[in-house]
Amino acid sequence: MTKNASVKRRYLALFFPWLPAERFTRTAPKPPDLPLVFAEKQRGALRLASIDPRAQALGLRVGMPLADARAQVPDLAIVPHDPVLDLHWLDRLAQGCARYTPLVALDPPDGLILDITGCTHLLGGEAALIEDVDRRLTRLGMTMRPALGPTADAARALARYQTRPAPDEASAIRRLPVAALELEAEAATALVRAGLKTIGDLAARPMANIAARFGADAATALRRLLGDAPSPLAPRMIHPPIVTERRFAEPVASMPHATQILNELVSETIVELTERGKGGRHFRATFFRSDGLARSIAVETGHPTRDAGLVMRLFAERMDALRDPLDPGFGFDMMRLAVPRLEALAATQLKLEGGAVRAASQTAAMAELVDRLATRLGRGQVRKFAAVDTHIPEQAQLALPAIDAAPPTRWPAPDPGEPPLRPFYLFDPPQVIEVIAEVPDGPPHRFRWRRATHAIRRYEGPERIASEWWRRRDNAGLTRDYYRVEDDRGRRYWLFRHGLYDEKPDPRWFIHGLFA
């Protein structure tokens, strides 16, 4: 799509003045039948962080000490303030609003901003869109104050500070109080004392004078509010390159039906991926419920794919592994499948030789197994070792999520007939041991580990590994002398002395790994 710089952008701001109280009322098993306040410790005292409309009607205010609130209204329901739960609920509301536009930004702690440019015609205009948003959020028990504006800052200010109607948006912005600039308290007080009470009063003054007298922040906030300076929006999700969706006149209330529709969306997506010569690495399905909430589930693959069957198997694994299963409620009225991550994937043809076919099939089967395990157990639970360019043994490999790991590289192999140079099990960090050696800088003769003494029958070494002095500011570090040893019971260990005698007077010994 070609971007048109002359397109007039439109923003919709949603302000939820009672979000903590309405979130608590919705989730509490038995909401209290008393004025509700949320308290948190501020500057060493418990103060009101949020209140509900009934508490406000009784004269309580945010920020007042809890003791004063109790003295004023003895019968209060007091709940600890939990901004994390409030933010999580706000994010769920934002996820539901993604049905209107993909550009939805959080305005924490109690607001959302939607970039609705070019989206309103789907619902019959801006008024119809606001009516639909209000209908769904009211069903969730939310009270909102919406406002439209030519910039995100203007829409936000109108939603929060407009107190009386105006003939148009420009007049409404100029009637806003200077508090809409949300400056520091001293700057706001200085504006009022100077007789500048509204945005219109400020806009009538030269911008240079405002910056000189009240600071650059005041001038910048004013310019952003008036649309003279950019006020960029930071959406909670980047718009994915491929999106397919279905809207239903009648909500879909059964999960088998929803799964069938998801299968159709995946098939359509695969066709588009094929046309682009791409493969998907990340697929995200969003189920929009008719009550305004939405739920997303995502699957990832270790390699770009256009295999619809694989993607559906991963979605099935993900749905089966959900602790909180998908609940259609009164039904899904919209479903969307997005592919946020694409990679080039050319058409491939297997060679006719049996070995090549079998090797490719085994590689694909292993990749699918990793994808399914990562989907079911979590992407961080299935890991793969990746080699690191260092000779320090415990830093020579990293355990990365298998789904993100780079293509495997060949590990160094021992010479034919030689034992492995590195143990099968590595202690990280190495464990301290007590060693007796025939000469101070010689090989170990006996060592004590975990309250057991081991007599060494054979040894090999030392393998000297220097420190990475170039990574240290003091260019220092201790050398390690490694020995592969075998005790009198045939058990093999990897020991090292940390430091040479000319580097440290009494170097310590460690056990670093087990060969068998």
N, C-alpha and C positions, 0 to 999 in steps of 0.2 A: 504494500500500500504506500502510495506517495504521500509524504507529509506536506501539509499545506500550512505555511507559517501564518497565513491570514485567518486561520480558524479561530473563532472566538471561544475561549475556554470557559467552561462553567463548572462550578464546584458546589457541592452540597455538604454542609456541615451539620452533624447531628450531635446535640449536647444532651447528656443524660444527667440531670441535676440530682437525682436520687439513686444513682447506680449502686452504691454499696448496700443501701437498705433494700432495694428491689432485688438485687442479687441474693441477699441473705433470705429474704422472704420466700424467694422461689426455691431455694435449696434446703432451707431448714425443715426438719421433719414436723415441727409444730411452731409456727411463727408466733411470737409473743403478742398478746393483745394489749400492749402498752406502748407509749412513745419509745422509739428505738434510737439509741445513740451508739456510736462507735468510738471507743477510747483508745488512745495510744500515749506512750510516754514521750513527752517533749520537754526538753530543758529541765529534766529532773522531776516533772510533775505530770500526772495524768490529765490529758486534755481531750476535748471532743475533736475527733478527726472528721467525723461525718455524722449527719443526723437525718431523720426522715421528716416528712411534711408535718406530722403531728407534733414532733418535738419543736420544729420551727414555729408552729402556731402558738406554742406555749412560751415563746420568748427565748428559747435556747439558740445558741449560735456556735458555728464551728470555731474552734480555737479557745473557747472558754474553759476554765478548769473544771474537771469532773466534780470536784467537791462543791463548787458553786452551782453546777447544774443540779446536783442532788438536793442542795438546800432549796433551790427554786422549784424543782419538780421531784418530790420524793419517789414517786412511782415511775421508775424508768427501767427499761430493758437495756442493759449495758452489754455490749458485745466487743471483744477485742478487734481492733481494726486490722484487716488483712489485705494490704494492697496487692499482694501476689494473686490472691483469688479474684480480686476485682479486675486485675489486668487480664487474667485468664478468661474471665467472663466477657470482658470487652473484646478480646480477640475472637471469641466465639461469635459475638455479634458482628464483628467485621467479616468473619468467614461467611456468615449468612448474607451480608450485604454484597458479597462478590457476585451475586446473581445479577446485579444491576450494572456493574462495571468491574473490570479486573483491577482498576487502580483505586484501592481502598487503603487509606492510611490510618493508623492509630493516632489519636490525639489524647494520650493518657493524662490524667487518670479517668476521664469521664467523657470522652468524645471521639467521634470518627469524622473523617473528611473523605468524601468521594469525588473523584474526578468524573463527572457525568457527561463530558464533552462527547457528542455524537451518540449518546446512549438513550436519550429520553424518547426518541421517536418509537422505540420498541414498546413503550407503555402508553403512548399517546400524549407525551409532553411532560414538562417539569412538574406541573401540578398533579398529574396522574401518578407520576413516579413517587412524589412525596406522600400521596395518599396511600399508595401500596406499601411503602416503607412503614408508615404510621400504623396501618392495619396489622401488619405482621408483628411489629414490635409491641403494639398494644396487646396482642394475643399472648406475648411472652411476659406481660406484666410490666413493661418498661414505659416510663414517661420520657418523652423526648421533646426537644425544641429544635426544629430544623430551620435552616436558613440557606439561601442561595447567594452566590456572589461571583464576581468576575475573577477573583483570586482566592486562593485557599485561606489567606489571612483575613480577607474581608468576610468570607462566609463564616469563618470561625468567630470573628468578633460579633457579627450580627446574631449568630445563634446564642451567644453568651451574654451580650450586653444590650441588645435592642430592647427597649421598654415601651415603645409606642410606635404605631404604624407610620409609614411614610409613603409619599406618592410614588417613589421609585427607589431603586437600589442606591443610586448616587446620593440622594437626599438622606436615605437611611444611614449611610456610612458617615455622612457629615454630622448627623445628629447624635452619633455615638459619643459617650463620655470619654474623656482622655484616659480613663482607666482601661479602655479597650486596647491601648498600646502596651499594657502590661509591663510598664517600666518599674525601676526600683522605686521604693516608697518615697525616697527623698525627691527624685525627679518628678514623680506624680504630684507630690505636694507643692513643689515649686511651680508647676504648670497651673495648678488651681489658684495659688496665691497671686500669680501673674494675671489672673482673670481669664485664662484660657481653659474653658470647661468642656468644650466639645472638639471633635475632630475638625469640624468646619472652622472653628476659631483658629486652630493651628494651621489648617491648610491655607488660610488667608494671609499668613505671614510668609516672608521669604524663607526658603529652606535653610539658607546659610545662617540666618539669624537664629533659627531654632537650634541648629547644630552648635553654634557658638555659645548659646546661653544655657541650653538644657542637655547638651551632649550629643554625640554622633548617634548613639543608640536611639534617641528620640526621633531624630530625622530619618533614620533607616526604617524604624517601625512605621512611621507615618507614610513614607514612600511605598512600603510594601502593602500597607492597608489601602492606599489610593490606587495601587496598580502601577505606580511609576517605577517600581523595583521588583525584580522577580521574587516570588515566594514559592520555591519548588516544593513539590510533594514527594514524600518518601513512602511509596506504597509498601505494604507488608509483604507482598510477593511481586517478583518481577513477572511481567506479562510473558507467558510461555510462547515459543514460536509456533506450536501446533495446538489447536484447541478444537474439540468437537463437542457438541452438546445436544441434548434433547429437552424440549419443553412439552409438558403434558397438560391437556385440557382437564383430564381427570387424574388425580394423584395416584401414583403406583404404590399400593400398600403391601405388596408381597415381595419378599426378597428374591425368590426364584425368578419372578418377572423382571425385577431390577437387574439381576445378574445377566439375564438374557439381553437386556438393553445394553448393559455394559459390554457384552460380547460384540454387539453390533457397533458400538462406538470404537472398540479396539480394532475391528476389521476396517472401519473407515480410516482410522488413524494409520494403520499399516499401509493402506493404499497411498495415502499422502506421503508417508515416509519413503515409499518406493519411488514415487514421482520425483522426490527431491534427492534421491540417492543417499539417503541418511538412514541411520538406525537409532532407535531410542535407548537411552540408558536409564531414564527415570520417567515413570508413568504415575500420574496422580489423578485419581477418580474422586469427584466431589458429589455428594448426594445432598440435594437441597430439599429440606422438608417444607411442607406447606405452612408450618407454623413460624417459619422465618429462620430456624436454625439450619446449620449445614454440618456435614461431617466429611472429612477427607481421609482417604487411605492412599498410601503410596507404595510402590514397589520399585526396586532398582535391579539392574543387571550388571554383571561384571564386564560385559562386552556389548557393543551396540547390536541391537536385534530388530528384526522385522517378523519375528515368529509370533503370530497371534495366539497360537496355542500355549506357548511358553508364558506369555504375558498373562493370559487368563489363569493358567495354573498358579502363577505367583500371586495373583489377586485372591484366588481361592485359599491359598496357604495363609495369606495375610488375614483374610476374614476369619478363618478358623482359629487363628492365634490371638485374636482381639480379646482383651480382658473385658472390655465393654462392647458387646456386640452391636452391630448396626441396628438401630431401631427406627423403622419407618414412621412411627407415630401415626399421624393421620394420613401419611403417604408422602412420597416424593413427587414434587411437581416439576422438578428439573434435575437433570444429571449432566455432568460435564467431565470430559476426559482431557487432560492436558499432558503434554510431553515437554517438560521444562529443559531437558538436557538431550541434545542430539549430537551424534558423531557421524562422520562419513562412513558409509558401509557400501562398498561396491558389490555388484553381483558376483557370486562365486560359483565355480563349477568344480566338483571333485574330480580328481584324476581317476582313471579307470583301474590303476593298479590297486590290488586288494590291500596292500599294506598302507598306502596313503589313505584309502577310504576308511580303513579301520582306525588309523591314528587320528584322523579328523573326527570320526565319530566318537572316539574315546575322549578327545579334548572337549567336544561339545557336551558330552554327557557329564564330564567333570564340572564344566562351567555351569551347567544347569543345576547340578547338585549343590554347588556353592550358592547359587542364587536362591534356591529353595530353602536351604538351611539358614541363610542370612535373613530371608524374609520371615521365616517362622521364629527364629531365635533372637533376631535383632542384628543389625548390620555390624555392631561392634563385637558380637559374640563369636563370629567365625573369622579367624585371622590367618594371615599368610606371612611368612618370613620374607623380608626384602633385604638384599645385601647392601651394606653401607661401606663406603670407601674409607676404611680405617683399619689399622692393625691391632687396636685394642680389642681383645676378644669379646668382652661383654658389650661393646658398642658396634660390633661388626655386622649386626643384624637388627632389624626392627620388625616387630609384629604389628602389621597394619591390617585394617579391615580387608578381608579377602576381596570384597566387592570393589575396593578402591585401589588395590595394589597394582603396581606396574607389571607389565608382562614379565614372566619369570626369566631369570638369567641363570646361567650355568654356574653352580658352585664349584670351587676348586676340589678336584678329586685326588686322593693319595696315589702314589705310584703303585703299579701292580705288585701285589705281594706285601705291600707295606701296610701297617695298621693306620687307622685314621689319625690325623694330626690333632683333631679337636674332639673333645668328649661328646657323648650323646646328651648328657645332662650338664647344664652349666649353672652354677650358683651365682646369683646376682642379688646382692653383692657377694664376693668371696667370703668364706668363713675362716676365722683365725684358727690356727692349729699350733701345737707345740712340737718342735722338731729337734732331734739330736742328729748332728752331722759329725763325721770324723774330723773334718777340718772346717774352719768357719765358713769359707766360701765354697765348700764342696757340696756334693749331692746329699740329700737327706738319707740318714741311716735308719731312723725310727721316727714315727710321729704319733701324736695323741690327738684324737678327734672324737668328740661326743663321748668323752669319758672312756674311750677304748684305745688301747695301744696297738699300733700296727707296725710289725717288723717288715722292712722293705727287703725283698729278695732280689728284685731286678729294677733297674732304672734306665732311663734314656734322657739325655739332655746335657747341658741346659739349652733351651731355645730362648735366646735373649731378645726381649721386646723393649725397645726404648719408649720413653714417654713422648707424648705429642707436645714437645716443648714450644712449638710454634703457635700453639693455641693458648699459651699462658702468658700473662703479662711479664712475669719474672723470668721467663725462658727456662724454668726449672722443671723438676719432675723426677720421679724415681724409676730406675730401670727394673724390669722384672726378668728373673731367671726361671723359666718353666721347666719342670721335669715330669715325664710320664713314668709312673712307678707302678710296681706290682707287689702286693704284700705276700706274706707267706701262705695265705689262703687263696691266692689267685685273683684277688680283686684289684682292679686297676683304677688309679686316681691321677688327677692332674694337679700338681702342686707348684707353687711358685714362691720365691723369696722376693719380697718387695723392697728393692734397693740393694745397691752394691755397698761394700764396706767403705769405699772411699766416698760414697754419697751420704751414708747414714751409719752411725756407729753400731747400732743394734737393729738391723733390719728384721722385720717380722715375716713369718711364713703364713701362707694361706692355702686352703684347698679350693680349687676353682671349678672342678668338674669331676664327673664319674664316667669312665669308659664302659664299665660293665659291672 
